[in-house]
């Protein structure tokens, strides 16, 4: 697998932004490339800081496209497809989390690096057939925040960002996830209060 990762990474570097799109797509679909899109994004931004937003957008778009492919596969094949990819115990835990938290079960893992489970929630989203546009919005937000944050760190701190994220990617991702969760909860509470106020009037 290490040879495959090295080959994909080398090929992506020669393509530039389209290569980053391809790597992110593969990582979010059937082929796992742990941390490769993140480190590749940072390396590219350090070489071409002015293109940081383009690289973040390509990584986000590639990840969204890969996730949509997995979602559609699970939506068509249902639990039969899911059982072939994950254990029954992991599937049960994922389903319970998904039923409790809904789209947050996709949004939060989309921010987290490996070994945090992510694809199981993508597949479950297809199995339970949540609306496709909601799924795309959640993945776009989660991956977008993650890749934009990494691109900005690379732009501001250059090569030091690679070392920093290589050692601290998980706590940084957890921090971003916490911010998004708090924001989502506040939005839900504000919406509920507005609905209650409108009903009272």
C-alpha positions, 0 to 999 in steps of 0.5 A: 500500500505504501508504494501505491500511496507514493505513486499516487502522491508523485503523480498528483504533484505533477498535475498540480491542482487537478492532482490534488482533486484526484487524490482527495476523490480517491481518499474519500471513495474506495481507496484510503490514502490517510493524511495524503490529501492534507499533507499534499495540500500543505506542500502545494500551498507552501510552493505556491502561496497565492493559489491557497484558495484554489488548492483548498477548493480542489481538495474539498471538491474532490472529497465531496465527489468521492463521498457522493459516489460512496453515498450513491453506492450505499443508497443503491445497494443498501445494507448489503453493500455496507455489511461487505465494507464494515463489521456488524459491530462498527455498523451498529455503533455508526447507525446509533450515532447517526440516528442520534445526531443526524447530519452532524454524524457526517459533518463532524467525522468529515473534519477528523483525520484517520483513524476516526471512522468517516466512510461508515457514516457516509455509507450510512447516510446513503442507507438511510437515504437522507436528502442528497443536497443535505449530505453534499452540504454537510460534507462540503462544510466539513471538508471545506473548513478543514482544507481551508484551515490547513491551506491558511496555515501553510500560507502563513507558516510555510514548511513549519505547517507541515511539521505542526499538522503532522504532529497535531492534526488530530487536536486541530481537527477536534478543535474545528469540529467542536467549533462547528458543533457549537455553531450548529447547536446554537443555530438549532436553538435560535431556530427553535426559539424563533419557531416558538415565538412565531407560534406564540404570536 
